[in-house]
Amino acid sequence: MKLSNFILHKDILLIHADINGNDYIFTVRWRTLENKKGGEWELKSYLNNSNGKKDLSEKQLQQFIDRINPQWDWEKDQEQIMNVIKND
Protein backbone atom coordinates (compact mmCIF):
# COMPACT_ATOMS: atom_id res chain seq x y z
CA MET A 1 0.00 0.00 0.00
CA LYS A 2 1.46 3.31 -1.11
CA LEU A 3 -0.11 6.52 0.19
CA SER A 4 0.22 9.89 -1.58
CA ASN A 5 -1.44 13.24 -2.29
CA PHE A 6 -2.58 14.11 1.21
CA ILE A 7 -4.99 17.05 1.24
CA LEU A 8 -6.12 18.32 4.65
CA HIS A 9 -9.06 20.69 5.13
CA LYS A 10 -9.91 21.31 8.80
CA ASP A 11 -10.65 17.82 10.19
CA ILE A 12 -11.10 16.12 6.78
CA LEU A 13 -8.19 14.40 5.04
CA LEU A 14 -8.23 13.21 1.42
CA ILE A 15 -5.70 10.47 0.61
CA HIS A 16 -4.76 8.69 -2.60
CA ALA A 17 -3.68 5.09 -2.08
CA ASP A 18 -2.26 2.46 -4.40
CA ILE A 19 -3.59 -0.90 -3.24
CA ASN A 20 -2.68 -3.96 -5.30
CA GLY A 21 -2.06 -1.78 -8.36
CA ASN A 22 -5.39 0.07 -8.12
CA ASP A 23 -5.74 3.78 -7.35
CA TYR A 24 -8.14 4.61 -4.52
CA ILE A 25 -9.30 7.88 -3.03
CA PHE A 26 -10.14 7.88 0.69
CA THR A 27 -11.86 10.54 2.76
CA VAL A 28 -11.25 10.32 6.49
CA ARG A 29 -12.25 12.57 9.38
CA TRP A 30 -10.36 13.20 12.62
CA ARG A 31 -12.33 12.00 15.62
CA THR A 32 -11.29 12.97 19.13
CA LEU A 33 -11.70 10.10 21.56
CA GLU A 34 -13.91 10.60 24.61
CA ASN A 35 -12.04 10.67 27.92
CA LYS A 36 -8.74 9.80 26.21
CA LYS A 37 -5.83 11.74 24.83
CA GLY A 38 -5.37 12.04 21.10
CA GLY A 39 -7.80 10.74 18.55
CA GLU A 40 -7.98 8.72 15.37
CA TRP A 41 -8.93 8.90 11.72
CA GLU A 42 -12.39 7.59 10.90
CA LEU A 43 -13.19 6.37 7.36
CA LYS A 44 -15.98 8.40 5.78
CA SER A 45 -15.82 7.22 2.17
CA TYR A 46 -13.61 5.71 -0.49
CA LEU A 47 -13.75 4.59 -4.09
CA ASN A 48 -11.65 2.89 -6.72
CA ASN A 49 -10.53 5.79 -8.92
CA SER A 50 -10.46 3.54 -12.01
CA ASN A 51 -13.99 2.15 -11.91
CA GLY A 52 -15.83 4.20 -9.24
CA LYS A 53 -16.63 1.10 -7.16
CA LYS A 54 -16.22 0.34 -3.48
CA ASP A 55 -14.49 -2.99 -3.95
CA LEU A 56 -12.18 -3.40 -0.93
CA SER A 57 -12.73 -6.06 1.71
CA GLU A 58 -13.25 -5.20 5.38
CA LYS A 59 -9.74 -6.53 6.05
CA GLN A 60 -8.21 -4.18 3.42
CA LEU A 61 -10.15 -1.23 4.84
CA GLN A 62 -8.97 -2.06 8.34
CA GLN A 63 -5.36 -2.30 7.11
CA PHE A 64 -5.70 1.18 5.60
CA ILE A 65 -7.13 2.64 8.83
CA ASP A 66 -4.43 0.93 10.92
CA ARG A 67 -1.78 2.39 8.62
CA ILE A 68 -2.94 6.01 8.92
CA ASN A 69 -3.88 6.07 12.61
CA PRO A 70 -1.20 7.07 15.12
CA GLN A 71 0.06 4.41 17.48
CA TRP A 72 1.00 6.68 20.36
CA ASP A 73 1.54 5.78 23.97
CA TRP A 74 0.64 9.16 25.45
CA GLU A 75 1.69 8.33 29.00
CA LYS A 76 5.11 7.02 27.89
CA ASP A 77 5.63 10.07 25.64
CA GLN A 78 4.74 12.42 28.51
CA GLU A 79 7.14 10.56 30.81
CA GLN A 80 9.98 10.86 28.26
CA ILE A 81 9.32 14.58 27.80
CA MET A 82 9.38 15.15 31.56
CA ASN A 83 12.67 13.18 31.84
CA VAL A 84 14.28 15.34 29.13
CA ILE A 85 13.10 18.54 30.81
CA LYS A 86 14.32 17.33 34.20
CA ASN A 87 17.73 16.27 32.87
CA ASP A 88 18.26 19.39 30.76
C-alpha positions in Angstrom: 0.0 0.0 0.0 1.5 3.3 -1.1 -0.1 6.5 0.2 0.2 9.9 -1.6 -1.4 13.2 -2.3 -2.6 14.1 1.2 -5.0 17.0 1.2 -6.1 18.3 4.7 -9.1 20.7 5.1 -9.9 21.3 8.8 -10.6 17.8 10.2 -11.1 16.1 6.8 -8.2 14.4 5.0 -8.2 13.2 1.4 -5.7 10.5 0.6 -4.8 8.7 -2.6 -3.7 5.1 -2.1 -2.3 2.5 -4.4 -3.6 -0.9 -3.2 -2.7 -4.0 -5.3 -2.1 -1.8 -8.4 -5.4 0.1 -8.1 -5.7 3.8 -7.4 -8.1 4.6 -4.5 -9.3 7.9 -3.0 -10.1 7.9 0.7 -11.9 10.5 2.8 -11.3 10.3 6.5 -12.2 12.6 9.4 -10.4 13.2 12.6 -12.3 12.0 15.6 -11.3 13.0 19.1 -11.7 10.1 21.6 -13.9 10.6 24.6 -12.0 10.7 27.9 -8.7 9.8 26.2 -5.8 11.7 24.8 -5.4 12.0 21.1 -7.8 10.7 18.6 -8.0 8.7 15.4 -8.9 8.9 11.7 -12.4 7.6 10.9 -13.2 6.4 7.4 -16.0 8.4 5.8 -15.8 7.2 2.2 -13.6 5.7 -0.5 -13.7 4.6 -4.1 -11.7 2.9 -6.7 -10.5 5.8 -8.9 -10.5 3.5 -12.0 -14.0 2.2 -11.9 -15.8 4.2 -9.2 -16.6 1.1 -7.2 -16.2 0.3 -3.5 -14.5 -3.0 -3.9 -12.2 -3.4 -0.9 -12.7 -6.1 1.7 -13.3 -5.2 5.4 -9.7 -6.5 6.0 -8.2 -4.2 3.4 -10.1 -1.2 4.8 -9.0 -2.1 8.3 -5.4 -2.3 7.1 -5.7 1.2 5.6 -7.1 2.6 8.8 -4.4 0.9 10.9 -1.8 2.4 8.6 -2.9 6.0 8.9 -3.9 6.1 12.6 -1.2 7.1 15.1 0.1 4.4 17.5 1.0 6.7 20.4 1.5 5.8 24.0 0.6 9.2 25.5 1.7 8.3 29.0 5.1 7.0 27.9 5.6 10.1 25.6 4.7 12.4 28.5 7.1 10.6 30.8 10.0 10.9 28.3 9.3 14.6 27.8 9.4 15.2 31.6 12.7 13.2 31.8 14.3 15.3 29.1 13.1 18.5 30.8 14.3 17.3 34.2 17.7 16.3 32.9 18.3 19.4 30.8 
